[in-house]
Amino acid sequence: MKTASYFTRLDDHKVRCELCPHHCVIREGKRGFCLTRQNKDGILVSANYCRPVSTAVDPIEKKPLYHFRPGRTIFSTGPNGCTFKCSFCQNCEISQEILPTREVSAAKLARSIIDSRTIGAAYTYSEPYIWYETIMDVGSRVKEAGLCNVMVTNGYMEPAPLDDLLRIVDAMNIDIKSMNPDFYRRLCKGELQPVLRTCETVKKHAHLEITNLLITGENDSENEIRKLVSFIATNLGSDTPLHISRYFPRYKLAHPATAERSLLSAWELAREKLDFVYLGNTHARDKADTFCPSCGALLVTRSGYRTAVTRELARQPDGSTRCGTCSRKIALVPA
């Protein structure tokens, strides 16, 4: 355990956690909504500090991050717990339950990442934001070693902790689950607006990609998709990659799996305003490849997690990338 960041001590040995917008008031000996921040003797502690629930070396595309160091691998790790209670959670065994874990030191975990010969660390699997203290301690060491840190997150963050994270985090994939506040309250037990605020902040300081899990009968209407696409285009930029992912029945939600025609329809709608739109959890042809928005040249091919950067993607001396055919600048961090 480690004393948590961002909390206020209250009367009667209670504490108020101020890491996420839930602002849980936690009594002595109890844990907050996320299951991982605990009141111990009137002090808030991170009960999951440096306790990874899983570790693996993954392709960066698995996060998914398609425009950040394509074709490279990354050391993935993450904690128990989550700031949401999504009824459709795809990782409910680790996000909605507390599994047995073993604490390691921040130095040892960072050393494992550095020795993995990957591009750095991805904090993922459940909701990594609740691992705030671990990410700050481990991620700082990873950054000092010249490697990168990325997060796969629901974006349910407060501004001050997020500012601290963005000093060491290079890229995020953030879920925008719906543009309907009622969806968040009813199915996730959270609020939409803090997620949108986080996306806007991250876009200004780090590489950002968005994921939307398309759930049958919940967020798959044309109106809903157009709202999401308009927000991204207007507030984040049309060059922000959007991953539309297929839903399968999971945890407490038994809606039918997303039909492929719904995915393709959403892809077509999104491409009206966005330069880079991808489909996930499906085998739709060409919908994972990257093409130049101007001339259509094939820049990156993907089959499963096999990725190949074509000679059409030209890296510039300043580190940026351009299409080798028409010279359009491409919003992609090269390998």
SERO-4910 file (N, C-alpha, C, O; in steps of 0.05 Angstrom, whole numbers):
BEGIN
 pado doro    nc1    nc2    nc3   cac1   cac2   cac3    cc1    cc2    cc3    oc1    oc2    oc3
  Met    A     17    -24      0      0      0      0     17     25      0     40     25      9
  Lys    A      6     46    -10     20     72    -10     -1     94     -5    -24     92    -15
  Thr    A      7    115      9    -11    137     13    -20    148    -14     -3    154    -31
  Ala    A    -46    152    -17    -56    160    -42    -52    190    -47    -49    206    -28
  Ser    A    -52    198    -72    -52    226    -80    -81    235    -82    -99    219    -87
  Tyr    A    -85    261    -78   -111    274    -83   -133    263    -66   -151    249    -75
  Phe    A   -132    270    -40   -154    265    -22   -154    286      0   -135    300      4
  Thr    A   -177    288     13   -181    306     36   -190    291     60   -208    274     59
  Arg    A   -177    297     83   -186    284    108   -211    299    119   -212    323    119
  Leu    A   -230    284    128   -255    294    138   -259    287    168   -242    273    179
  Asp    A   -280    296    180   -286    289    207   -292    259    210   -298    246    190
  Asp    A   -290    249    235   -297    221    241   -280    201    225   -290    180    219
  His    A   -255    208    220   -236    191    206   -245    184    177   -236    164    166
  Lys    A   -263    199    166   -271    196    138   -251    210    120   -237    229    128
  Val    A   -250    202     95   -234    215     75   -251    219     50   -269    203     44
  Arg    A   -244    239     34   -257    243      8   -236    240    -13   -217    255    -15
  Cys    A   -239    220    -30   -221    216    -52   -227    236    -74   -250    240    -81
  Glu    A   -207    248    -85   -210    269   -106   -196    263   -131   -189    280   -147
  Leu    A   -191    237   -135   -177    228   -160   -196    229   -184   -188    238   -205
  Cys    A   -220    218   -180   -239    217   -203   -264    232   -195   -268    240   -172
  Pro    A   -282    237   -214   -306    253   -209   -326    240   -189   -345    254   -181
  His    A   -323    215   -182   -341    204   -162   -337    218   -134   -357    220   -119
  His    A   -313    226   -128   -307    240   -102   -319    223    -79   -334    234    -62
  Cys    A   -312    198    -78   -322    180    -57   -314    190    -29   -291    197    -24
  Val    A   -334    191    -11   -328    195     18   -327    167     30   -347    152     30
  Ile    A   -304    161     41   -298    133     49   -294    132     80   -278    147     91
  Arg    A   -308    114     92   -306    110    121   -281     93    128   -270     80    111
  Glu    A   -273     95    153   -251     79    163   -254     49    155   -274     37    160
  Gly    A   -233     39    143   -232     10    135   -246      3    110   -244    -19    101
  Lys    A   -260     22     97   -275     16     73   -260     25     48   -240     40     50
  Arg    A   -270     16     25   -259     23      0   -278     39    -17   -302     39    -12
  Gly    A   -268     54    -36   -285     71    -53   -298     55    -76   -295     30    -77
  Phe    A   -312     69    -93   -327     57   -115   -310     39   -132   -319     19   -143
  Cys    A   -284     47   -136   -266     33   -154   -255      7   -141   -242     -9   -155
  Leu    A   -260      2   -116   -251    -22   -101   -222    -21    -93   -212    -40    -80
  Thr    A   -207      0    -99   -178     -1    -95   -167     21    -78   -143     20    -71
  Arg    A   -183     42    -71   -173     63    -55   -187     61    -28   -211     63    -26
  Gln    A   -171     58     -7   -181     49     19   -174     69     41   -152     81     41
  Asn    A   -192     73     59   -188     89     83   -175     72    104   -187     53    115
  Lys    A   -150     78    111   -135     63    131   -126     83    153   -108     99    149
  Asp    A   -139     81    176   -133     99    198   -136    128    191   -120    145    200
  Gly    A   -157    134    175   -162    162    168   -144    173    146   -144    197    141
  Ile    A   -129    156    133   -112    164    110   -121    147     86   -125    123     89
  Leu    A   -123    160     63   -129    145     39   -104    132     28    -83    145     24
  Val    A   -106    106     22    -83     91     11    -91     78    -15   -114     72    -20
  Ser    A    -71     73    -32    -75     58    -56    -70     29    -49    -47     20    -47
  Ala    A    -92     14    -46    -90    -14    -38    -79    -32    -60    -71    -55    -54
  Asn    A    -79    -23    -85    -69    -39   -107    -41    -30   -117    -33    -37   -138
  Tyr    A    -28    -13   -100     -2     -2   -109     17    -23   -118     24    -41   -102
  Cys    A     27    -21   -142     47    -39   -154     38    -69   -151     55    -86   -146
  Arg    A     12    -73   -154      2   -101   -154    -11   -106   -181    -35   -104   -184
  Pro    A      5   -114   -201     -7   -119   -227    -24   -144   -227    -17   -164   -214
  Val    A    -47   -142   -240    -65   -165   -243    -57   -182   -267    -65   -205   -269
  Ser    A    -42   -170   -286    -34   -184   -310    -10   -169   -322     -8   -145   -320
  Thr    A      7   -184   -336     28   -172   -351     32   -188   -377     28   -212   -377
  Ala    A     40   -174   -398     44   -188   -424     58   -168   -443     57   -144   -439
  Val    A     72   -179   -463     83   -163   -484     63   -165   -508     58   -187   -518
  Asp    A     53   -142   -516     32   -142   -537     40   -124   -560     58   -107   -557
  Pro    A     29   -129   -584     31   -109   -605     17    -83   -597     -3    -84   -583
  Ile    A     28    -60   -604     16    -35   -597    -12    -33   -609    -30    -19   -598
  Glu    A    -17    -47   -631    -43    -46   -644    -65    -58   -627    -88    -53   -632
  Lys    A    -57    -75   -608    -77    -89   -591    -90    -70   -571   -111    -77   -559
  Lys    A    -80    -46   -567    -90    -28   -546   -118    -18   -551   -132    -18   -530
  Pro    A   -129     -9   -573   -115     -6   -598   -103     22   -602   -117     42   -597
  Leu    A    -78     23   -611    -66     48   -620    -54     42   -647    -34     28   -650
  Tyr    A    -66     53   -668    -58     48   -696    -39     69   -706    -25     64   -726
  His    A    -39     92   -694    -23    115   -704      0    122   -685     11    144   -687
  Phe    A      7    104   -668     29    108   -649     48     85   -651     43     63   -641
  Arg    A     71     90   -663     93     70   -666     83     44   -678     87     23   -666
  Pro    A     70     45   -702     58     20   -713     79     -2   -718    101      3   -726
  Gly    A     69    -26   -712     86    -50   -716    104    -57   -692    118    -77   -693
  Arg    A    104    -40   -671    122    -45   -649    107    -60   -626     82    -61   -626
  Thr    A    122    -70   -607    110    -84   -584    113    -66   -559    130    -48   -558
  Ile    A     96    -72   -539     96    -56   -515     90    -75   -491     75    -94   -494
  Phe    A    102    -69   -468     98    -84   -443     71    -74   -431     69    -51   -423
  Ser    A     52    -92   -429     25    -85   -419     21    -95   -390     29   -118   -384
  Thr    A      9    -78   -374      4    -86   -346    -19    -69   -336    -25    -48   -347
  Gly    A    -31    -77   -314    -53    -62   -303    -63    -74   -277    -54    -95   -268
  Pro    A    -82    -60   -264    -91    -67   -237   -119    -80   -237   -133    -81   -257
  Asn    A   -127    -89   -214   -155    -95   -208   -171    -69   -207   -160    -47   -203
  Gly    A   -198    -71   -211   -215    -48   -205   -221    -30   -228   -209    -32   -250
  Cys    A   -241    -12   -224   -249      7   -245   -266     29   -233   -278     25   -212
  Thr    A   -266     52   -246   -283     74   -237   -311     73   -248   -329     89   -242
  Phe    A   -316     53   -266   -343     48   -276   -353     21   -268   -337      3   -261
  Lys    A   -379     17   -271   -392    -10   -266   -408    -17   -292   -432    -21   -290
  Cys    A   -394    -18   -314   -408    -22   -340   -421    -49   -340   -408    -70   -335
  Ser    A   -447    -50   -347   -461    -75   -348   -452    -93   -371   -458   -117   -371
  Phe    A   -437    -81   -390   -427    -96   -413   -397   -100   -412   -385   -106   -432
  Cys    A   -386    -97   -388   -356    -98   -385   -344   -123   -398   -353   -146   -394
  Gln    A   -324   -118   -414   -310   -140   -428   -288   -152   -412   -277   -173   -419
  Asn    A   -281   -140   -389   -259   -150   -372   -269   -152   -343   -254   -145   -324
  Cys    A   -294   -161   -339   -307   -159   -313   -292   -175   -291   -293   -168   -268
  Glu    A   -278   -196   -299   -264   -212   -279   -243   -197   -264   -237   -202   -240
  Ile    A   -231   -177   -277   -209   -162   -264   -218   -134   -257   -206   -121   -240
  Ser    A   -239   -124   -270   -248    -96   -264   -269    -94   -243   -270    -74   -228
  Gln    A   -285   -115   -240   -308   -114   -221   -303   -132   -197   -321   -134   -180
  Glu    A   -281   -145   -195   -274   -162   -172   -246   -156   -163   -230   -145   -178
  Ile    A   -240   -164   -139   -212   -161   -128   -200   -189   -129   -207   -207   -114
  Leu    A   -180   -192   -146   -166   -218   -149   -141   -217   -132   -130   -196   -126
  Pro    A   -131   -241   -124   -106   -242   -109    -83   -231   -127    -80   -240   -150
  Thr    A    -67   -213   -116    -44   -203   -130    -20   -201   -111    -23   -204    -87
  Arg    A      3   -197   -122     28   -196   -106     41   -169   -112     45   -161   -135
  Glu    A     49   -155    -90     62   -129    -93     91   -133   -101    105   -149    -90
  Val    A     99   -116   -121    127   -114   -128    135    -85   -124    118    -68   -122
  Ser    A    161    -80   -124    170    -53   -121    167    -38   -147    167    -50   -169
  Ala    A    164    -11   -146    163      5   -170    188      1   -187    187      0   -211
  Ala    A    210     -1   -173    236     -4   -188    237    -30   -203    246    -32   -225
  Lys    A    227    -52   -190    227    -78   -203    208    -79   -227    215    -90   -248
  Leu    A    184    -67   -224    165    -67   -246    176    -50   -269    173    -58   -292
  Ala    A    188    -28   -263    200    -11   -284    222    -26   -298    225    -24   -322
  Arg    A    238    -41   -282    260    -56   -294    250    -77   -313    262    -82   -334
  Ser    A    228    -90   -306    216   -110   -323    208    -98   -350    211   -110   -371
  Ile    A    197    -74   -348    188    -60   -373    212    -52   -390    213    -57   -414
  Ile    A    233    -41   -377    256    -32   -391    271    -56   -404    281    -54   -426
  Asp    A    272    -79   -389    286   -102   -400    270   -118   -421    280   -136   -433
  Ser    A    245   -110   -425    228   -125   -444    235   -120   -473    225   -133   -491
  Arg    A    252   -100   -478    261    -92   -505    237    -84   -522    236    -90   -546
  Thr    A    218    -71   -510    195    -60   -524    197    -29   -524    217    -18   -516
  Ile    A    176    -16   -534    177     13   -535    170     26   -508    172     50   -505
  Gly    A    161     10   -489    154     21   -463    131      6   -449    129    -18   -452
  Ala    A    114     21   -435     93      9   -419     66     19   -428     61     42   -435
  Ala    A     47     -1   -429     19      5   -433      4     -2   -408      5    -25   -399
  Tyr    A    -10     17   -396    -25     12   -372    -54      8   -382    -67     26   -392
  Thr    A    -64    -17   -377    -88    -25   -392   -102    -48   -377    -98    -51   -352
  Tyr    A   -117    -64   -391   -132    -87   -381   -157    -80   -366   -179    -86   -375
  Ser    A   -155    -67   -343   -178    -56   -329   -177    -26   -333   -171    -16   -355
  Glu    A   -182    -10   -312   -180     19   -314   -154     28   -301   -152     28   -276
  Pro    A   -134     36   -316   -108     42   -304   -107     68   -288    -89     71   -272
  Tyr    A   -126     85   -292   -125    111   -277   -126    106   -247   -114    122   -232
  Ile    A   -140     86   -238   -140     80   -209   -113     70   -199   -110     67   -174
  Trp    A    -95     65   -216    -67     57   -210    -49     82   -211    -26     80   -217
  Tyr    A    -61    104   -204    -48    130   -209    -20    131   -196      0    139   -210
  Glu    A    -17    124   -171      9    126   -158     29    107   -170     53    113   -172
  Thr    A     20     83   -178     38     64   -192     48     75   -218     71     74   -225
  Ile    A     29     86   -234     37     97   -260     57    120   -256     76    122   -271
  Met    A     52    138   -237     70    160   -233     98    150   -225    118    161   -234
  Asp    A    100    130   -207    125    121   -198    140    103   -218    164    107   -223
  Val    A    125     85   -230    137     67   -251    141     82   -277    163     80   -289
  Gly    A    121     97   -285    123    111   -310    145    132   -311    157    136   -332
  Ser    A    151    145   -289    173    164   -288    200    150   -294    217    160   -308
  Arg    A    203    126   -283    228    110   -288    229    102   -317    250    102   -330
  Val    A    206     93   -328    205     85   -356    212    109   -374    227    106   -393
  Lys    A    202    132   -368    207    156   -384    236    164   -382    248    171   -403
  Glu    A    248    162   -359    276    169   -355    294    150   -371    316    158   -379
  Ala    A    284    126   -377    300    106   -392    297    111   -422    308     96   -439
  Gly    A    282    132   -430    278    138   -458    256    123   -472    254    123   -496
  Leu    A    239    110   -456    217     95   -467    191    110   -463    190    132   -451
  Cys    A    169     99   -473    143    114   -473    123    101   -454    126     77   -446
  Asn    A    103    116   -446     81    106   -430     55    112   -445     51    134   -455
  Val    A     38     92   -446     11     97   -458    -10     86   -439     -5     68   -423
  Met    A    -34     96   -442    -57     87   -425    -81     81   -443    -86     94   -463
  Val    A    -95     60   -435   -120     53   -447   -141     57   -425   -141     42   -406
  Thr    A   -158     77   -428   -173     87   -405   -201     95   -413   -208    100   -436
  Asn    A   -219     96   -392   -246    106   -397   -247    137   -395   -268    149   -400
  Gly    A   -225    149   -387   -223    178   -388   -237    192   -365   -241    217   -365
  Tyr    A   -245    177   -344   -260    189   -322   -241    201   -302   -235    188   -281
  Met    A   -231    225   -307   -209    237   -293   -216    265   -284   -233    278   -294
  Glu    A   -201    273   -263   -202    301   -255   -178    316   -267   -158    304   -273
  Pro    A   -181    342   -272   -161    357   -287   -133    357   -274   -113    354   -288
  Ala    A   -131    361   -248   -104    364   -236    -88    338   -238    -65    339   -246
  Pro    A    -99    315   -230    -84    290   -233    -77    285   -262    -56    275   -269
  Leu    A    -96    291   -281    -90    287   -309    -67    304   -318    -50    294   -333
  Asp    A    -65    328   -309    -42    345   -316    -16    332   -307      4    333   -322
  Asp    A    -16    320   -283      8    306   -274     15    282   -292     38    278   -299
  Leu    A     -5    267   -299     -1    243   -316     11    251   -343     28    238   -354
  Leu    A      1    273   -354     10    281   -381     39    290   -382     49    296   -404
  Arg    A     51    293   -359     80    298   -359     96    274   -366    119    276   -375
  Ile    A     84    250   -363    100    225   -369     85    207   -389     98    188   -399
  Val    A     60    212   -395     45    195   -414     46    206   -442     40    230   -446
  Asp    A     53    189   -461     56    198   -489     32    194   -506     28    208   -526
  Ala    A     15    175   -499     -9    169   -516    -31    157   -499    -25    143   -479
  Met    A    -55    162   -507    -78    149   -494    -98    140   -515   -102    153   -536
  Asn    A   -110    117   -510   -135    110   -524   -157    113   -503   -157    100   -482
  Ile    A   -177    129   -509   -198    135   -490   -225    125   -502   -231    130   -525
  Asp    A   -240    111   -485   -267    102   -493   -286    125   -491   -288    137   -469
  Ile    A   -300    131   -512   -324    147   -510   -347    127   -516   -351    119   -539
  Lys    A   -360    119   -495   -379     97   -497   -405    105   -509   -419     88   -521
  Ser    A   -412    130   -508   -437    141   -519   -436    171   -516   -421    182   -499
  Met    A   -452    185   -532   -455    214   -528   -480    220   -513   -488    244   -512
  Asn    A   -492    200   -501   -517    203   -486   -511    202   -456   -503    181   -447
  Pro    A   -514    224   -441   -509    223   -412   -524    201   -398   -514    190   -378
  Asp    A   -549    195   -407   -565    175   -394   -552    147   -397   -554    131   -379
  Phe    A   -539    142   -420   -524    117   -424   -504    113   -402   -502     92   -390
  Tyr    A   -488    134   -397   -467    132   -377   -479    127   -349   -468    111   -334
  Arg    A   -500    141   -342   -512    138   -316   -524    110   -313   -521     98   -292
  Arg    A   -538    102   -333   -553     77   -331   -536     52   -334   -540     32   -319
  Leu    A   -517     52   -352   -502     28   -358   -473     28   -347   -461      7   -344
  Cys    A   -463     52   -340   -435     53   -330   -433     64   -301   -412     61   -289
  Lys    A   -455     76   -291   -455     88   -265   -434    111   -264   -420    114   -244
  Gly    A   -434    127   -285   -416    150   -286   -428    172   -302   -452    171   -309
  Glu    A   -412    192   -309   -421    215   -324   -405    219   -349   -381    212   -350
  Leu    A   -418    230   -370   -405    233   -396   -386    257   -396   -364    255   -407
  Gln    A   -394    280   -385   -379    304   -389   -349    303   -381   -332    313   -395
  Pro    A   -343    291   -358   -314    289   -351   -298    274   -372   -274    280   -376
  Val    A   -310    254   -385   -296    239   -406   -289    257   -430   -267    257   -440
  Leu    A   -309    273   -438   -305    291   -461   -283    312   -454   -267    319   -471
  Arg    A   -284    322   -429   -264    341   -420   -236    329   -421   -217    342   -430
  Thr    A   -234    304   -412   -208    291   -413   -198    288   -441   -174    293   -447
  Cys    A   -215    280   -460   -207    277   -488   -196    304   -499   -175    304   -512
  Glu    A   -209    325   -493   -200    351   -503   -173    359   -492   -156    370   -506
  Thr    A   -169    353   -466   -143    359   -453   -121    342   -465    -99    352   -472
  Val    A   -126    316   -467   -105    298   -477    -97    305   -505    -73    304   -512
  Lys    A   -116    313   -522   -110    319   -550    -90    342   -552    -74    343   -571
  Lys    A    -90    360   -532    -71    383   -533    -43    376   -525    -24    391   -531
  His    A    -39    353   -511    -13    347   -499     -1    320   -506     22    316   -501
  Ala    A    -17    302   -518     -7    275   -523    -21    264   -548    -40    276   -558
  His    A    -12    241   -557    -25    228   -579    -51    216   -569    -52    204   -547
  Leu    A    -73    219   -584    -99    209   -575   -113    193   -597   -113    201   -620
  Glu    A   -124    171   -589   -143    156   -606   -167    149   -589   -166    147   -565
  Ile    A   -190    146   -603   -216    142   -590   -227    114   -597   -224    106   -620
  Thr    A   -239    101   -578   -253     76   -583   -282     79   -575   -289     91   -555
  Asn    A   -299     67   -592   -328     66   -586   -337     38   -590   -336     27   -612
  Leu    A   -347     25   -568   -358     -2   -570   -387      1   -579   -404     13   -564
  Leu    A   -393     -9   -602   -420     -5   -614   -439    -27   -604   -436    -51   -611
  Ile    A   -457    -20   -586   -475    -39   -572   -502    -39   -585   -515    -18   -587
  Thr    A   -511    -62   -592   -537    -66   -605   -560    -54   -589   -563    -61   -565
  Gly    A   -574    -35   -601   -598    -24   -588   -592     -3   -567   -611      7   -554
  Glu    A   -567      4   -562   -560     23   -541   -547     49   -552   -555     71   -545
  Asn    A   -526     46   -569   -512     69   -579   -506     67   -609   -487     80   -619
  Asp    A   -522     50   -623   -516     45   -651   -534     59   -671   -534     52   -694
  Ser    A   -550     78   -661   -568     92   -680   -552    112   -696   -530    120   -688
  Glu    A   -563    120   -719   -549    140   -736   -545    166   -721   -524    178   -724
  Asn    A   -565    175   -706   -563    200   -692   -540    199   -671   -525    218   -669
  Glu    A   -538    176   -657   -517    173   -637   -490    174   -649   -471    187   -639
  Ile    A   -486    160   -671   -460    159   -685   -453    186   -696   -430    194   -694
  Arg    A   -472    200   -707   -466    227   -717   -458    246   -695   -440    263   -699
  Lys    A   -470    244   -672   -462    261   -649   -433    255   -641   -418    274   -636
  Leu    A   -426    230   -640   -398    223   -633   -379    233   -653   -359    246   -646
  Val    A   -385    229   -678   -367    237   -700   -364    268   -700   -342    278   -704
  Ser    A   -386    282   -696   -385    311   -696   -368    322   -673   -353    341   -676
  Phe    A   -371    309   -649   -354    317   -627   -325    314   -633   -309    332   -628
  Ile    A   -318    291   -644   -290    285   -650   -279    305   -670   -258    317   -667
  Ala    A   -294    309   -692   -285    327   -714   -283    355   -704   -263    369   -711
  Thr    A   -301    364   -688   -302    392   -679   -283    398   -657   -269    419   -657
  Asn    A   -281    380   -637   -266    385   -613   -239    372   -612   -221    382   -597
  Leu    A   -235    351   -626   -210    336   -625   -195    337   -652   -171    333   -653
  Gly    A   -209    342   -673   -196    344   -700   -203    320   -717   -205    297   -707
  Ser    A   -207    324   -742   -215    303   -761   -192    282   -765   -197    261   -775
  Asp    A   -168    289   -756   -146    270   -759   -143    251   -735   -125    235   -734
  Thr    A   -162    253   -715   -161    236   -692   -172    208   -699   -195    207   -707
  Pro    A   -157    187   -697   -167    161   -704   -190    152   -686   -189    155   -662
  Leu    A   -210    140   -699   -233    128   -684   -234     98   -690   -234     90   -713
  His    A   -235     83   -668   -238     54   -670   -267     46   -662   -274     50   -639
  Ile    A   -282     36   -681   -309     27   -675   -307     -4   -671   -300    -19   -689
  Ser    A   -314    -12   -647   -309    -40   -639   -335    -56   -637   -355    -45   -627
  Arg    A   -334    -81   -644   -358    -98   -643   -362   -108   -615   -344   -117   -601
  Tyr    A   -387   -105   -606   -396   -115   -579   -404   -144   -581   -417   -152   -600
  Phe    A   -398   -159   -560   -408   -186   -556   -421   -187   -528   -411   -173   -510
  Pro    A   -442   -203   -524   -454   -205   -498   -434   -212   -476   -418   -230   -480
  Arg    A   -435   -197   -454   -415   -201   -433   -425   -191   -407   -441   -172   -407
  Tyr    A   -417   -202   -385   -423   -193   -358   -453   -193   -354   -466   -214   -354
  Lys    A   -466   -170   -350   -494   -168   -344   -512   -161   -368   -536   -160   -365
  Leu    A   -500   -156   -391   -515   -147   -414   -516   -169   -435   -495   -180   -443
  Ala    A   -540   -177   -443   -544   -200   -462   -555   -191   -489   -566   -208   -504
  His    A   -552   -165   -496   -560   -157   -523   -546   -173   -544   -523   -182   -539
  Pro    A   -558   -177   -567   -544   -191   -589   -518   -177   -597   -515   -153   -595
  Ala    A   -499   -193   -606   -473   -182   -616   -479   -163   -639   -498   -166   -653
  Thr    A   -462   -143   -641   -465   -123   -662   -464   -136   -690   -446   -150   -696
  Ala    A   -485   -130   -705   -485   -140   -733   -464   -127   -750   -458   -103   -746
  Glu    A   -452   -142   -768   -430   -130   -784   -441   -107   -801   -427    -88   -806
  Arg    A   -466   -109   -810   -477    -87   -826   -479    -61   -810   -476    -39   -821
  Ser    A   -483    -64   -783   -484    -40   -766   -456    -28   -764   -453     -3   -764
  Leu    A   -436    -45   -762   -408    -35   -761   -401    -20   -787   -390      1   -786
  Leu    A   -408    -32   -809   -401    -20   -835   -417      6   -839   -406     25   -850
  Ser    A   -441      7   -830   -457     31   -832   -445     53   -814   -443     76   -823
  Ala    A   -436     46   -790   -423     66   -773   -397     76   -785   -391     99   -783
  Trp    A   -382     58   -797   -357     65   -810   -362     85   -832   -348    105   -835
  Glu    A   -383     80   -849   -389     99   -870   -397    126   -860   -388    147   -870
  Leu    A   -413    127   -839   -421    153   -827   -397    168   -816   -394    192   -820
  Ala    A   -380    153   -802   -356    166   -789   -337    177   -810   -325    198   -806
  Arg    A   -335    163   -833   -316    172   -854   -325    198   -868   -310    210   -882
  Glu    A   -350    206   -863   -359    231   -875   -344    255   -863   -341    275   -877
  Lys    A   -335    252   -838   -321    275   -825   -294    268   -814   -278    286   -809
  Leu    A   -287    243   -811   -262    235   -799   -243    222   -820   -252    208   -837
  Asp    A   -217    228   -817   -198    218   -836   -191    189   -832   -185    174   -851
  Phe    A   -191    180   -806   -182    153   -800   -202    139   -782   -205    145   -759
  Val    A   -216    119   -794   -236    104   -779   -230     74   -783   -225     65   -805
  Tyr    A   -230     59   -761   -223     31   -761   -245     15   -748   -259     24   -730
  Leu    A   -248    -10   -757   -267    -29   -744   -251    -50   -729   -231    -60   -738
  Gly    A   -261    -56   -704   -247    -76   -687   -265    -99   -680   -290    -96   -681
  Asn    A   -254   -122   -672   -268   -146   -665   -284   -157   -689   -305   -169   -685
  Thr    A   -275   -152   -713   -288   -162   -737   -267   -166   -759   -244   -157   -756
  His    A   -274   -179   -780   -255   -185   -802   -263   -170   -827   -256   -179   -849
  Ala    A   -276   -147   -825   -284   -132   -848   -260   -123   -864   -240   -113   -853
  Arg    A   -260   -129   -889   -237   -125   -907   -229    -95   -908   -246    -77   -912
  Asp    A   -203    -90   -905   -190    -64   -908   -197    -44   -885   -187    -22   -885
  Lys    A   -214    -52   -866   -223    -33   -846   -204    -30   -823   -210    -16   -803
  Ala    A   -181    -43   -825   -160    -39   -805   -135    -26   -818   -116    -20   -804
  Asp    A   -136    -21   -844   -113     -9   -858   -114     21   -857   -136     33   -853
  Thr    A    -91     34   -860    -90     63   -860    -84     72   -889    -65     64   -901
  Phe    A   -101     90   -898    -98    102   -925    -95    132   -922   -105    144   -903
  Cys    A    -81    143   -941    -79    173   -942   -106    185   -948   -119    177   -967
  Pro    A   -115    203   -931   -142    215   -935   -144    232   -961   -166    236   -971
  Ser    A   -121    240   -972   -122    257   -996   -121    241  -1021   -138    245  -1039
  Cys    A   -101    223  -1024    -97    209  -1050   -105    180  -1048   -106    166  -1069
  Gly    A   -110    169  -1024   -118    141  -1021    -95    121  -1021   -100     97  -1021
  Ala    A    -70    131  -1021    -48    112  -1020    -48     95   -995    -55    105   -973
  Leu    A    -42     69   -997    -41     51   -975    -16     56   -959      7     54   -969
  Leu    A    -19     63   -933      4     71   -917     12     49   -897     36     44   -893
  Val    A     -8     37   -884     -2     15   -865    -23     -7   -869    -47     -2   -871
  Thr    A    -13    -32   -871    -31    -55   -873    -32    -70   -847    -11    -72   -833
  Arg    A    -55    -80   -840    -58    -96   -815    -75   -120   -820    -97   -118   -832
  Ser    A    -65   -143   -812    -81   -168   -813    -78   -181   -786    -56   -191   -778
  Gly    A   -100   -182   -770    -97   -190   -742    -79   -169   -729    -85   -145   -729
  Tyr    A    -58   -179   -716    -38   -161   -704    -12   -160   -720      8   -152   -709
  Arg    A    -13   -169   -745     10   -167   -763      8   -140   -778    -12   -135   -792
  Thr    A     28   -123   -774     27    -96   -785     51    -92   -803     73   -100   -797
  Ala    A     46    -79   -825     68    -72   -844     65    -43   -853     44    -35   -863
  Val    A     85    -27   -849     86      1   -858     97      1   -886    118    -10   -891
  Thr    A     82     12   -905     90     12   -933    110     34   -938    114     52   -922
  Arg    A    123     33   -961    142     53   -968    129     80   -975    142    100   -979
  Glu    A    102     80   -976     87    105   -981     87    123   -957     81    147   -959
  Leu    A     92    112   -933     92    128   -909    121    138   -904    138    123   -896
  Ala    A    125    164   -909    152    175   -909    157    191   -883    143    210   -877
  Arg    A    177    183   -869    185    197   -844    202    221   -851    221    219   -867
  Gln    A    195    244   -839    209    269   -845    232    273   -824    232    261   -803
  Pro    A    251    290   -831    273    296   -812    264    306   -785    278    302   -765
  Asp    A    241    319   -784    232    330   -759    216    309   -743    205    316   -722
  Gly    A    214    285   -753    200    263   -739    171    260   -747    158    241   -739
  Ser    A    161    278   -763    133    276   -773    132    256   -796    152    246   -805
  Thr    A    108    250   -805    104    231   -827     87    244   -848     69    260   -842
  Arg    A     93    237   -873     77    247   -896     71    224   -915     86    204   -916
  Cys    A     51    227   -931     45    208   -952     67    212   -974     72    234   -983
  Gly    A     79    189   -982    100    191  -1002     90    197  -1030    105    204  -1047
  Thr    A     63    194  -1034     52    199  -1060     44    229  -1064     51    241  -1084
  Cys    A     29    240  -1044     19    267  -1048     31    287  -1028     25    311  -1029
  Ser    A     48    278  -1009     61    294   -989     43    305   -967     51    322   -952
  Arg    A     18    295   -965      1    304   -943     13    295   -916     22    272   -914
  Lys    A     12    313   -897     21    306   -870      1    287   -857    -23    291   -858
  Ile    A     11    265   -845     -5    244   -833     -2    245   -803     21    245   -793
  Ala    A    -24    246   -788    -23    246   -759    -16    218   -748    -34    203   -741
  Leu    A      9    212   -748     19    186   -740     47    188   -729     64    200   -741
  Val    A     51    176   -705     77    176   -693     92    152   -704     84    130   -698
  Pro    A    114    156   -719    127    133   -732    142    115   -712    148    123   -690
  Ala    A    146     91   -722    160     71   -705    188     79   -699    203     64   -685
***
